[in-house]
Amino acid sequence: MLGIISWLIFSCSVSRVTAQKNIPSKNPVEFTEEERLDYEHDFIEATKLKLFGDLATAASQLTRCTEVNPYDAAAYFQLSEIYTMIDDRVNALKNARLSVAYDTGNVWYKMQLANLYILAEDMDSAINVFRDITDMEPDNVDLQFNLALLYSEAGHNKKALKELKKIEKSYGFTEDVAIAYYQVYSKKEDVKATEKLLLKGIDKYPDDLRFYGLLAELYSSVGKEKEAQENYKKLLDVDPENALGYISMIEFYKDYGNDDKVIEEMRRMYGLKTIDPDLKVELFLSLTMMDTVFANKYSRELDDMVEGLFNRYPDNFRVRMINADRNLRKKDFQAAKDDLLFITDRIPTNVFLWEQLLFLLNLLQDNEMMFEASAKALKYFENNYLFNFFHGLSASMLKKFDDAIGSYNQALENLKKEKEPDKAIELQIYVLLGEAYNEQKNYAKSDEVFEKALIMAPNNPLVLNNYSYYLSLREEKLDLAEKYIKKCIALEPNSS
């Protein structure tokens, strides 16, 4: 509500008052010429500071202006704007009231005050101010529309309709008048009056698609399925490539459980080159993410549509995202890899996409690409232990053990920062780190890391087996090696 009304007020065709100082003629403060020039200078400097974004200094200087001249409406107005910009609505409203009090003839000051009342949801006060504005600008139809809508938002529907009838008498039954009437009638939930109004709009403006769409929505809301369907079809007869018309019709069929018609209309919409592919993706996601039964039932048809989008828009990253999901479901991992590489290259700040890519590269055992991709991911998420882990893992596979050791140690440091560290990953890192140290012949560090792993998981067969194996290869601590391998066999006798 607030956003719509705020936009309406600020879009009125009222000439904005500039930042010139405006002291009322009955100002009791008397200045010498030198004092006046100094005051003007301070005021102008403050408005410059506001313009360049130094709001705190500007507010301080303007406050000093009001202390020197407590009746300067322009200074209060500038302060109100600053407080509005920093979302201090209490002080914004206080200063807006003062600006209007000391300059009752300034339309812009009153517009600011009315808008702040709306933000405070004090609609009656906003209406009182706005009535003054329309009295000051009696020929401004935009102001009259806004007053009618304010009445409607405040629940004063009779007064809103009265204002609209005045406008209609002066300007006729225009499209804008019809839509404004609709807004009021829809709030009254007067179905018959709303239906009559929209039919009149269609009769007078048959090429205005809004009336067909609104009438279809009205019929749908009261359970008139046949009438709603007819009006959606009429809308698309007038404009066969209207994206909003398709989306509305598809949502209508979905609400009524006619999923076959949903798929039929989606196919038609997806076949139109003139409709933005992003809208098609958004519709796809809204239908499939909230209704998994629908997504599973029509998976083949939906996959065909996604494939068609990919063939037509291979450079659209949103299309590539749903195409990656399609390829993962089909277990076409190479194609999914290409999609995710494309997406992360264009959206490198999405951690979830990097995770998907790195898990997939690990599954494919594409160590070269995993090493490169994890390095890129770490540029944006340097404290992500999982990305450190994948970088270390790929480095180990590529026998880049210096890189691997650095990444594993960084992963362990980053894990310490987690509220609930992933113990399984931590144990795996210790095992891999111990192996990397062993490959570098840094046996003391290797043994130290394996001992830490044993403290974490004294009965883990992998840790016991690997530690025992490396000790045996070096022919060192053979008693320990024998002890650990016997324990490992006892834990998993069928694996020996």
N, C-alpha and C positions, 0 to 999 in steps of 0.2 A: 504493500500500500504506500509506504512512505517514499519508496524509490520512484514510483509512478508519479505521485503528486509533486515531488521535488522536481522531477524532470519537466512536468507541465509548467510549474511556476517559472523555472529558469528559462524555459523556451518561449515565454511570452514576448511579444514584439513591443517591449518597452525600452526606451533609450536609456542606456546605463549612464549614471552620473559618474563623472571622472573623479579623480582623487584631489580635486581642488578644494581648498579650505572654504567653508561656508559658515560664517558667523552671522546669526540672525541680527536683524537691524536693532532689536531691543536689547542687544547684548550689554549687560551692566559693566563689563570689563572695558576700561578705557586704556588704550595703548598710546604711547608716544610713537612717532614715526619710526624711530629706531627700534623700539620694542616690537612694533608690528612686523618689521622686516625680519627681526630675529625669530619671532614666532613662526612666520611663514617659512623661514629657512628650516627650522627644526621639524616642522610638520612635513615638508617636502622630503627632507632627508629620511624621516621615518618611513614614508611611503616607498622610497627607493629601497630601503633595507628590507621592507616587506616583499617588494617585487623580486629581490635577489635571494630571498629565502632565509634571511637572518631574522626570523620571526621573534625570537626572544628579545633582541635588542630593539627591534621596531616597536614591540609592545611596551617595553620600558619607556621608550622615548615618547610614544603617543600618550601613555599614562601621565607623563610629566606635562604634556600639552594640556591635558584635561585638568590638571592641578592649577596651571596658570590661567586657563580659561575653561571653567566648568560648564560652559554653555555651547561648546563647539561640537555641533552634531556630526561633522565630518570626521573628527577624531574618534568619537564613539563608534561611528560606523566602521572605520578602519580597524579598530580594536575588535569589534564584533566579527569581522571577517577573519582576523588572525585567530581568534579563539575557536571559530568554526573550523579552521584548517587544522588545528591541533586537537580537535574533538573535545574541547572544554565547553560543553553546551550551556552550562550555568552562566558563565561569564559572557559567552557569546550572546545569550538572550538578554542578559542585564544591559549590555552595551547597545544592543539593537533597540531596546525600549528607550534608552536615553537619546539615541540618535533621532528617533521619531518624535520624542517629546520636545526636542529643541529645534526640529525642522519638520513641521507637520505637513508641509507641501511637497516633500521629496518622495517620489514614487519608488525609487530604488531602495531607499531606506525601509519603506514599508514592505517591499517585496522580501527583503532580507528578514525582517521581523516575522512575516507570515510563514516563511519557509522554516524558520527556527521553531515556531509554534507547531508546525506539522511534524518536524523531527521529534518534538517532545510529546507528540500525539495529543496535543491540546487543540483539537479541531475547531471547537467553538471560538476560541480566541483567534485562530487563523482566519476563520470566516469573517469575524468582525473587522479585522484589518483588511481583508481582501475586499470586503464591501466598500470600504473607504477608497481602495485603489480603483475599483470599477466606477465609482462616482467621479473620480478624478479623470478617468479615461473612458467616458461613456460610449465612445465609438469603437473601442478596441474589442473585437469579437473574441480574440484569444483569452482575454481576461474574463469575459462572460462565460466562456466554456469552463475555464478553471474554477470559477465560483460555483458553477453547477456541479462540477465533479467533487468539489470540497463538501458541498451540501450532501451529496450522495455518500461520500466516505464517512461523514459524521452521522449518517442514518436519517438525514432530513430529506427524504425522498420527494415529498410534496413540493418543498422549496426548490429542489433540484429540477423537478419537472417544470415548475413555474419559470425558472430561468431559461430552460431550454425552449419553452414555448415562445418566450420573448425573442430568442435568437431565430427560431423558425419563422416567426412573423416578419422579422426584418430581412432574413436572407433566404427563406424558403427551406424545403426539406432536402438539405444537402447531405452528401455521404457522411460528413463529419457530424452533422446533427443526428443522423440516424444511429451512428455508432455510439454517440454520447447517450442517446435515449436507451440504447441496448444496455449500456453499463448500469444505468439506473434501474431499468426493469429487471435485469438479472440479479441485482442485489435485493430487490423486492420479492424475487422468486415468483413473479407473476408470469406464468407460462403462457397464458392466452394472449396477454398484451405483448409479450416478447415475440411470440410467433407471428402475430399480426404485423408488428413493426418490421420484422425481418422479411416477411413476404412482400410488404410494401417496398422495402429496400431493393429486393430482387426485381420487382416489377419496374421500378424507376431506374435502377442501375444494374441491368442484367450482366454487365461485364465485370462488375465488382465481385471478386471471388469471396470476399470476407463474409458476405451475407449468406452464401451457400454453406460455407464452413460453420458459421455460427448457428445456422438453423439446423444443420446436421447434428451438431453437438447438443443442441437443445433437445431434439427428438431422441437422441441416444440417452440423454440424462433422465428422460421420463419413460424409457422403455419402448419407444416407438421405433423398433428396429428397421422395419420396412421403409418408413419415411426418411430415417437417417441415411440408410443406404442409397436411396434415390437421390438425396441431395449431395452426397459425396460424389456420386456418378455424374450429376449435373456439373459440379465444380470441375471435374476432370474433363468433361465434354467441352467446357468453355476454355480450359487450359490443360491440355493433355500432358504437359510436362511440369506441372506444379508440384514441387517437392513436398510442401506442407500439406497439400491435398492428399498425396499418397500416404504420408506418415499418419495423418489423421484417420484416413480410411483403414489403414492396417491396424492401428491401435483400436479402432472401433470393432473390427472383426475379432481382435484378440480379446477384448472385453466381453464379447458375446460368445467366446469359445469356439469360433469358426476358424480353426487353425489351417484348414485346407485353403480357405480364401486368403488368409494371411500370406501363405507361401505363394499363392497365385499373384497377389498384388505386389509382393516383394520382387518376384521375377520380372514383372512389368517395369517396376521402378528401377531395378538394377540394370535393366537393358537400355535405359535412357542415358545417353552420353551427356546431356545437358544438366543433369542433377549432380551436384557436388559429391565426390566419392566419400568425403568426410561424413556427410549426412547419412550415407548408406552404411558406413561403419558404425556410427552412433546408433542407428536403428537396429543393426545386427546385434550389437552388444546389449542394448536395452531389452531385446526379446530373448536372447539366449542366456544371459547371466542370471536373470531373475526367474527363469522357468526352465530348469534342467530337463524336465519331462518333455517339453516342447523341443528342446535342443537335441535330445537323444532320438526322439521319434522322427524328426525330419533332418537328421544329421547328413544324409546323403544329399538332399536338396540344398541344404545350407552350405555344405562343402562345395557343391557345384557353383553356387553364387559367389563364394569367396574366391574360388579359382578364377572365375570370370573377372572379378574385380582385379585380381593380381595380374592377369594377362593384359588388362586394359590400363591399369595404373601401377606399373612395377616400381615407380619411384616415389609412391606415396607411403610414408612411413606408417600411417595408421592402417592402411591396407596390408602392409607387410606384417604388422603385429598380429592381425587375425589370421593371416596366411601362415605365420610361424606356428600358431596354435593348431591350425588344420594339419600342417605337416607333422607336428609332434604326435597328434592323435593317430595319424596314418603310419607312424613310425618311419617316416621318410626323414631321417635325421640329418642327412647331408643337405637337403633342401631347407630344413629348419635352421641349420647352422648358417646358411647363406642369408636367410631372413634376419636372424639375430645379429649377424655381423653388420648387415646394412643398417639395422635400427640403432645399435649401440654407437655406430659411427656418427649418426645424426642426433641421437639423444644420449650423450655420454654421462649424464647426471642421474640416470635412473638405476638405482642399485639392484632392483629386482631383475631387470633385463640382463645386467652383467652376471648375476647369479645363474640365471637360466642358461646363458651362453657358456659359462665355465663348466657347469655340471654336464652340459651336452658335449662339450669338447673333451671332457674327461671320459665320458661314455664312449666317444668315438676314438679315444686314445690318440687324438690329434695334438701331440705334445708341442710341436712347433707353434701352432696357432694358440694353444692354451698359454704358452709362455709369453707370447706377444700380447694376447688379449688381457691377461691378468696384469701385465705391466701397465697397459693403458688404463685399466680399471683403477689401479692403485694411484694413478695421478689424480683421480677425483675422490677416491675413498682410501686414503693412505692408512687409516686406522682400522680397516676392515680385516679381521683375522682370517676370514674365509678366503679373501683374495690373496692374502699372503700365503696361505696354505696351498692354493692352486698354483701360485707362482713357484713355490718351493717344489711342489710335486712334479710340475713339468720340467723344472730345472734338473731334478734328480733323474728323470727319465732321459733327459738329453745329456746326462753326465756333466752338467755344469754345477759341480758340487759347492763351489764357493757361493754362487748365487742361491743355491738351495739352502745352505746353512744360514745365510743372512735372512732369507725369507721365513724359515721355520722359527728362528729366534724372535723375529719381529712378530710373527703370528702369536707366539707364546706371550709376548709382552702385551699385545692387544687383547688377548683373551683375559688377562688379569683385570682389564678395565670393564669387562662385562659383569653385569649384576648376577647373572646366572651363566657362568662359563659352560660351554659345551664340552663335557668331560670326554666324550667319545672322540671328538676331534682332537682334543688336547693329547690324549693317549696316542692317537695315530701320529700326531706330529712328533712326539717323543721317539717313537719307533723309527720314523723316517729320518729324523735328525741323527739318531744313533747310527743308522746305516750310512748316512752321508759323512759323518765324522770317520767312520770305519774306512770308507772309500778313500778318504784323505789321509789315512794312516794315523789319524789323531786318536789313538786307542784310549788314552786316558779320558778324553771328553766323551768318546763313544760309550765307554763303560759307565761314566757318570750319568749320562742321559738314560741309559737302560736301567740303572739303579733307581732313578726317579720314576721311570715308568713302572717298575715293580712295586714301588711304594704306593703308586696310584692303583695298580691292579695286580696284586701278587699272584692271582690265579688265572691270569690271561694267557692262554696257550700261545698266541702269536708272540707276545713279549718273551715268554720263556723259551720258545723255540729259536727265535732269532738271536737272542742274547747268547744262548748256549752254542748256536752255530758259529757265531763270530769268535767266541772264546776258543772253540775247538780248532778253527782254521789257524788261529795264532798259536795254538798249543800252549795257552796260558790259562791259569785258574781252572785246570781240567776237572778238579773236584766240584767246583761250582757248575761247570758246564754239564757234568754228569748228573748233578742234583737237579738242575733245571729241566733237562731233557726227560728225566724219569718222571718228574712232576707233570710235565706237559703230556706225556703218554698216559699217565694215570688219569688225567683230566679228560683226554680224548683218546681212549684206547682203540677206537675204530679207525683213527686217522694215522696210526703209526705204520 
